[in-house]
Amino acid sequence: MYLGELQNKDVVSLNDGRNLGKIVDVEIDSNGCITNILIEKRRFFIKLFGSSSQYNITFKEINKIGDDVILINI
């Protein structure tokens, strides 16, 4: 799977069902394995003012990668 394919999926929390946003960046270790993902949630008003909130999730917190969503357990 390519990074571009991951970036098109919504990231959803298993605990409360919230849509946290989309993946904007990943951190890769020296072995080529993904260690962290950076999720950015943008809202309409935040886009207007250029600010956004971000979540840094470890790759171990990912529960399932589906066709449309990525489920995380945080």
C-alpha positions in Angstrom: 0.0 0.0 0.0 1.3 3.5 -0.9 1.2 6.5 1.3 -1.1 8.3 -1.1 -3.6 5.5 -0.6 -3.4 5.9 3.2 -3.9 9.7 2.9 -7.3 9.2 1.2 -8.7 7.2 4.1 -10.6 8.7 7.1 -9.1 7.9 10.5 -11.8 6.9 13.0 -11.4 6.2 16.8 -12.8 2.9 18.0 -13.5 4.3 21.5 -16.0 7.0 20.6 -16.5 6.7 16.8 -15.1 10.2 16.1 -13.6 10.9 12.7 -10.2 12.3 13.6 -9.3 13.4 10.1 -6.9 12.3 7.4 -3.2 11.3 7.4 -0.9 14.1 6.3 2.5 12.6 7.2 4.2 9.5 8.5 7.5 8.9 10.4 9.6 6.0 9.2 12.5 4.4 11.1 15.9 3.4 9.7 14.5 -0.1 8.8 11.8 1.4 6.6 8.9 0.7 9.0 6.2 3.2 9.8 6.5 4.2 13.5 4.1 7.2 13.8 1.4 8.8 11.7 0.4 12.5 11.8 -3.4 13.1 11.5 -4.7 16.6 10.7 -8.3 17.5 11.3 -9.4 20.6 9.5 -12.8 22.3 9.8 -14.3 24.8 7.6 -13.7 27.8 9.8 -10.2 26.7 10.7 -9.3 26.5 7.0 -10.3 30.1 6.6 -7.9 31.2 9.3 -5.0 28.8 8.4 -4.9 26.9 11.7 -5.5 23.2 12.3 -5.3 20.6 15.0 -3.0 17.6 14.7 -2.8 14.2 16.3 0.3 12.1 16.5 -0.6 8.4 16.6 1.8 5.5 16.9 1.5 2.8 14.3 0.8 0.3 17.1 -2.4 2.0 17.9 -3.8 1.2 14.4 -6.4 -1.6 14.8 -7.5 -2.1 11.2 -6.9 -0.6 7.8 -10.0 -1.0 5.7 -11.1 0.1 2.2 -12.4 3.5 3.3 -11.2 4.0 6.9 -8.4 3.4 9.3 -9.6 2.3 12.8 -7.4 3.3 15.7 -7.6 2.4 19.4 -6.7 5.4 21.5 
